[in-house]
């Protein structure tokens, strides 16, 4: 199989995965559930987790807040760069069979910013306060699924968002001792 055929096969699988997951949104209850997950993933859930870390960590929270801010700024920079360089249309814009169930926050599909930030926040906050992983890990999976169920992203958008979020979080966590010394 040559590169062109492999690429076509990958795009086909991406579309099939998107359509399959989007069919779950035909149930109004499922669509409503994932809309709420997506909206909580806009920031509300993460602000509650930040407050939980603050309550559990006390004054030691100051340095950890810097880690969250740095990871967020880095992730957002990468996300915006890729969105504007790739300009990949969202699935519902290209395929009439994909049902849009939630208003997108921006025009382009690649990568999933919700997934990127969910993985990144879960990784960094989970490193700071591991007990919160009980809540954050399932929520992160639901956020990633919501993006496809709601017709906003292809599976590859979500996968790359997760990889970038994990990479940024790993860099922040590995660099934390150096950051701590600099503070």
N, C-alpha and C positions, 0 to 999 in steps of 0.2 A: 504494500500500500504506500503510495507516495504522499508527500506532505499535504498537497491540495486535497486529496481524498480523506486523509486523516482529519484535516481541519473541518471539512464538510461533515464528516461523521461526528465530530465533537460538537459542532453547532446543532446538528440534528438531535443529539442526545440532550443537549442543553434545553432546546425547545420542548422536547418531549417531557423532560423533568418539570419544566415550568408549567406546561399545560396540565400534567398529572396533578401537581400540587395545587394549581389554581382551581381545579374542579371541586376541591373541598369547600371553596367559597360559595358554591351554589346553595349550600345550607346557610340560611340567614343567621342561625345561631353560631355556626363556625365562623362566618365572616365577621360577625359582631365581636366574638371573642378575640380574633386576631387583630381587628381594628384597635381594640382596647390595649392589647399587648404592644402593638406598634406605637400607639400614642404614649403609653407609659415609657417605651423605649426612646421617645423623643428627648427625654431628660428627667422626667418626674421620678422614675424608679431609681435612677442613678443619684439624684439629689438625696433621696431617702437613704440610700446606701452610704453616701458621704456622711450624712448626719449620724447614721448608725456607727460608722467608724469613729467619728468624733466622740460619741457617747462612750464607746468601748475603749478608746485609746486615751481620752483626756487630752492633756496639754501636749503629749507627744505627737499629736495629730499634725502639727505644723509642717514638719518635714514630709510627711506622707502626702499632704495636700499638694506640695510642690511636685511630687512624682505624678500625681493625677493630672495636674495642670500641664506639665511637660508632655506627658503622653497624649493628652487631648489635643494640644497645639500641634504636635508632630503628626498625629494621625489625621487631623483635619487638613493640614498642609498637603500631605500625600494624597488624601482623598480628593481634594479640590484640583490638584494637579492632574490626577488621572481622569477625573470627570471631564475636564476641559480638553485634555489631549485625546481621549478615546471617543468622546461624544456618541457613545452607544445608545440608541433609542431604547426606551423601556418596552418590555414585551407587549403590553396592551396597545402601544402605538404602532407596532409592526404586524401583529397577529390578531385579527378580529375575534378569534376564538378565545383569547385571553380576556377575562373579565376583570376590569379595574374596580377595586372595592375600597380604595382609600386614595385621597388626594396626595400626589407626590410632593416632596419638599423642594425638589429641583427637577430639571429637565432630563437628566441623563441617568442611565442605568448602572454603569460600571465605574467603580465597585459599589457594593452596598455599604453606605456610611453607617446605617443603623447597626449592621452586623459588625463592622469594623470597631465602632465605639463600644458595642456590647462586649465583644471579646476582650478588647483592650481594658475597659473598666473592670470587668470581672477578674481579669488576670492581675491587674495592679492592686485593686481593692482586696482581692482574695489573698494576695501576698501580704498585704498589710494586716488584714483581719480574716484569717482562714475560715472562721465559723460562718461568715457571711456567704461562703460558697454554696451552702445549703440552699439559699434563696437565689443566688446569682447564676449558678450554672444552669438550672432548668429554665430560668427566665431568658438567658442568653440563647439557648436552643430555640425557645419559642419566638424570640425576636427574629432569628434567622429564618425560621419557617414562615413567619408572618409576611416577610417580604416577598416570598414566592406565592403563598396562598392568596395574597391580596393583588397579585398580578403586577407588582412593581419591579421585580428582579428575576433574572435567570439564575439557576443554580450556580453557574460560574461566577456571577457577580457576588453572590453570597460567600462562596468559597474563597475568593480572592480577598474580599473584605475581612473574613475571619483570619486569613493568613497575614494580612497586613496588620490587623489589630494585635495578633499574637506576637508578631515580630517587633512591633513598636513597644508593646508591654515588656517583652523579654529584654530589649535594649535598655529600657528604663530600670527594670529590676536589676539587671547585671551592672548597670552604671550607678545604682543607688549608693554603694559604698563611697564612690568617688564624689558623688553629689553631696553626700553627708559630710565628707571631709571639707568640701568647699564652703559649706554652710557654717 
